[in-house]
């Protein structure tokens, strides 16, 4: 049973918008693509985990804090006898583990060692359980989900699930019966209540409104080649369709995400979308979907 669903992080949503509307550095683009690929891998694992039977609680994307230190768990699986902490990785290509180093064989680029990260995460989680005066068995695993991933120098005792082992891993969990009680339910609620909504390790670059390309773009391929045809936005690149109201509301959400300090006004959204629509159309959509504050030219919506 999924108690906390997985959603795109604020960091990913912001980086996705910035990648569309401004020029990122190569390092910023690399970070953004890693976020996209990581989320893609987590969603893929979620679909596979849907086949888990028996009584189990699944909590996705937990960001917890203990002793002023934060740690993140991609998937927390609470079963009768054991709590599994699963870190899902979507790396692609040949990688090598060499002592404490984890790096891509082709480029030599080094990444944070997922085993070291997992060990620290599991230790902090056990400390959290100790503070709760709970004594559940905790098992932690790194799951490499991408079928095009190969890892050299992995040891048998490493807490690693390779791509060709994921199905067997889930089948093994399924083969073990699990009956949950009120204690498990209480723990799950405690963990969700402790989830931190703001990630202090977010790596969104500093940006300014003036840097943004202010135009309407396609929601599907993110191309700016959109035109209005019979009250529908049509993408000249992928052919995607979106109604005027849906497109305006999507841009309002993006405007709020990137510039929460700026007010939602007809003029602001009109300038942000910069498309061949009248201000009256924007005003109508905003009035329909938001609450107007004030009745003068300084009025805004919330």
C-alpha positions in Angstrom: 0.0 0.0 0.0 1.5 3.3 -1.1 1.1 5.9 1.7 3.2 8.7 0.1 3.4 9.0 -3.6 6.4 10.1 -5.6 6.3 13.6 -7.2 8.8 15.7 -9.1 10.9 17.7 -6.6 10.8 21.4 -6.6 14.4 21.4 -7.6 13.7 19.2 -10.7 10.7 21.4 -11.7 12.7 24.6 -11.4 15.7 23.2 -13.3 13.3 21.9 -16.0 11.9 25.4 -16.5 15.3 27.1 -16.3 16.7 24.7 -18.9 13.8 25.7 -21.2 13.8 29.5 -20.6 17.5 30.4 -20.1 21.0 29.2 -21.0 22.5 26.9 -18.4 26.2 26.2 -18.0 27.4 22.7 -19.0 27.7 21.8 -15.3 24.1 23.0 -14.6 22.8 21.1 -17.6 24.6 18.0 -16.4 23.0 18.4 -13.0 19.5 18.9 -14.6 19.8 15.8 -16.8 20.9 13.7 -13.8 17.8 14.9 -11.9 15.6 13.9 -14.9 17.2 10.6 -15.3 17.1 9.9 -11.5 13.4 10.6 -11.4 12.8 8.5 -14.5 14.5 5.5 -12.7 12.5 6.0 -9.5 9.2 6.0 -11.4 10.3 2.8 -13.3 11.0 1.1 -10.0 7.6 2.3 -8.6 5.8 0.5 -11.5 7.7 -2.7 -10.7 7.0 -2.4 -7.0 3.2 -2.2 -7.7 3.3 -6.0 -8.0 4.2 -6.4 -4.3 1.6 -8.3 -2.4 0.7 -8.9 1.2 0.5 -6.1 3.7 3.3 -3.6 3.2 3.6 0.2 3.4 5.4 2.1 0.7 6.6 5.6 1.4 8.4 7.4 -1.4 10.7 10.4 -1.3 11.4 10.9 2.4 13.7 13.7 3.4 14.4 13.4 7.1 16.4 15.3 9.6 18.2 14.2 12.7 20.7 16.1 14.7 20.7 18.9 12.2 21.7 16.4 9.5 19.4 15.6 6.5 19.1 12.3 4.7 16.9 11.1 1.9 15.3 7.8 1.1 14.0 7.1 -2.3 11.7 4.2 -1.2 10.9 3.1 2.4 9.2 -0.3 2.4 7.7 -1.3 5.8 7.0 -5.0 6.2 6.2 -7.1 9.2 9.7 -8.2 10.1 11.9 -5.7 8.3 12.1 -2.1 7.1 13.9 -1.8 3.7 15.5 1.4 2.7 15.9 1.5 -1.1 18.1 3.9 -3.0 17.3 3.8 -6.7 20.0 4.7 -9.2 19.5 5.1 -13.0 23.1 5.2 -14.1 23.8 4.1 -17.7 27.0 2.6 -19.0 30.1 1.0 -17.5 31.0 2.0 -13.9 33.6 0.9 -11.5 33.9 0.6 -7.7 37.4 1.0 -6.5 37.8 1.3 -2.8 35.7 4.4 -1.9 35.6 5.6 -5.5 32.6 5.2 -7.8 33.2 6.4 -11.4 32.3 6.1 -15.0 34.8 3.9 -16.9 34.5 5.8 -20.2 34.9 9.4 -18.9 36.6 8.8 -15.6 34.0 11.1 -14.0 33.6 10.4 -10.3 30.3 10.3 -8.5 29.3 10.1 -4.9 29.7 6.5 -3.8 26.1 5.2 -3.4 27.2 2.5 -1.0 28.8 5.0 1.4 25.8 7.2 1.1 23.4 4.3 1.8 25.4 3.2 4.8 25.2 6.7 6.3 21.5 6.9 5.5 20.8 3.5 7.2 22.8 4.5 10.3 20.8 7.8 10.6 17.5 5.9 10.1 18.4 3.4 12.8 19.2 6.3 15.1 15.8 7.7 14.4 14.1 4.4 15.3 16.1 4.3 18.5 14.8 7.8 19.3 11.3 6.4 18.8 12.2 3.5 21.1 11.6 1.1 18.2 13.6 -2.0 17.3 12.8 -3.0 13.8 15.3 -4.8 11.6 16.6 -2.4 8.9 18.0 -3.5 5.6 19.3 -1.1 3.0 20.0 -1.7 -0.7 21.1 0.3 -3.7 19.0 -0.6 -6.7 20.6 0.0 -10.1 17.5 0.0 -12.4 18.9 0.8 -15.8 19.4 -2.4 -18.0 22.3 -0.7 -19.8 24.3 -0.4 -16.5 27.3 -2.5 -15.7 29.3 -2.4 -12.5 32.9 -3.7 -12.2 34.5 -4.7 -8.9 31.2 -5.2 -7.0 31.6 -7.5 -4.1 29.1 -10.2 -3.1 28.6 -8.6 0.3 27.8 -5.2 -1.1 24.2 -4.1 -0.6 23.6 -3.8 -4.3 20.8 -5.0 -6.5 21.9 -5.0 -10.2 19.5 -4.6 -13.1 19.2 -8.3 -13.8 18.5 -9.0 -10.1 15.6 -6.5 -9.5 12.8 -8.9 -10.5 14.3 -11.6 -8.3 14.7 -9.1 -5.4 11.0 -8.2 -5.6 9.9 -11.8 -6.0 11.9 -12.6 -2.9 10.0 -9.9 -0.9 6.7 -11.3 -2.3 7.6 -14.8 -1.1 7.7 -13.6 2.5 4.4 -13.1 4.3 3.7 -9.8 6.0 1.0 -8.8 8.4 1.1 -5.2 9.7 -0.2 -4.0 13.0 -1.0 -0.6 14.6 2.7 -0.2 15.5 3.7 -0.3 11.8 0.9 2.2 11.0 2.1 4.6 13.7 5.6 4.4 12.5 4.6 5.1 8.9 2.6 8.2 10.0 5.5 9.4 12.1 7.9 9.1 9.2 5.6 11.0 6.8 5.0 13.7 9.4 8.8 14.2 9.7 9.2 14.7 6.0 11.1 17.9 5.2 9.5 19.8 2.3 12.5 22.1 1.7 15.7 20.4 0.6 18.8 22.3 1.9 21.0 20.6 -0.7 19.1 21.9 -3.7 21.5 23.1 -6.4 19.3 25.5 -8.4 21.4 28.2 -9.8 20.7 31.9 -9.1 18.5 33.4 -11.8 16.8 36.7 -12.6 13.5 37.4 -14.3 15.2 39.4 -17.0 17.2 36.2 -18.0 14.0 34.3 -18.8 12.7 33.8 -22.3 9.1 34.9 -21.9 7.0 33.1 -24.4 4.5 30.2 -24.5 6.1 26.8 -25.2 4.8 23.3 -25.8 4.0 21.3 -22.7 5.1 18.1 -24.4 8.4 18.8 -26.2 9.1 22.3 -24.7 9.5 23.9 -28.1 8.6 27.5 -28.5 7.1 26.7 -32.0 3.5 27.0 -30.8 0.7 28.7 -32.6 -3.0 29.3 -31.9 -5.4 27.4 -34.1 -9.2 27.5 -33.4 -8.6 28.3 -29.6 -6.1 25.5 -29.3 -2.3 25.8 -29.0 -0.6 23.5 -31.5 3.1 22.7 -31.5 4.8 23.0 -34.9 7.5 20.6 -33.8 5.7 17.7 -32.2 2.1 18.4 -33.0 1.0 18.5 -29.4 -2.3 20.2 -28.5 -3.3 22.2 -25.4 -6.3 24.4 -24.7 -5.8 28.1 -24.1 -7.0 27.8 -20.4 -4.7 24.8 -19.7 -1.7 26.6 -21.2 -2.3 29.8 -19.3 -2.7 27.9 -16.0 0.4 25.9 -16.7 2.4 29.1 -17.2 0.9 30.6 -14.0 2.1 27.6 -12.0 5.5 28.0 -13.5 5.6 31.7 -12.8 4.6 31.0 -9.2 7.3 28.3 -8.9 10.1 30.5 -10.2 9.1 33.9 -8.8 6.9 33.3 -5.7 7.6 36.9 -4.6 5.9 38.3 -7.7 2.1 38.8 -7.7 -0.1 37.0 -10.2 -1.6 39.9 -12.2 -3.1 39.9 -15.6 -0.2 42.1 -16.9 2.5 39.8 -15.4 1.0 36.6 -16.8 0.3 38.3 -20.1 4.0 39.4 -20.4 5.2 36.0 -19.2 3.3 34.1 -21.9 3.9 36.7 -24.6 1.5 35.1 -27.0 -1.1 36.3 -29.5 -4.0 36.5 -27.0 -5.7 39.5 -25.6 -5.3 40.6 -22.0 -9.1 40.1 -21.7 -8.6 36.4 -22.3 -5.9 36.2 -19.5 -8.2 38.1 -17.2 -11.1 35.8 -17.8 -9.0 32.6 -17.1 -7.5 34.1 -13.9 -10.9 35.2 -12.6 -12.3 31.8 -13.2 -9.5 29.9 -11.5 -8.2 32.3 -8.8 -9.5 34.7 -6.2 -9.2 38.3 -7.1 -7.8 40.7 -4.4 -8.7 44.3 -5.0 -10.7 46.0 -7.7 -8.3 48.6 -9.0 -5.5 48.4 -11.5 -3.4 47.1 -8.6 -5.5 44.0 -8.2 -3.9 40.5 -8.2 -4.9 36.9 -7.9 -4.2 34.2 -5.3 
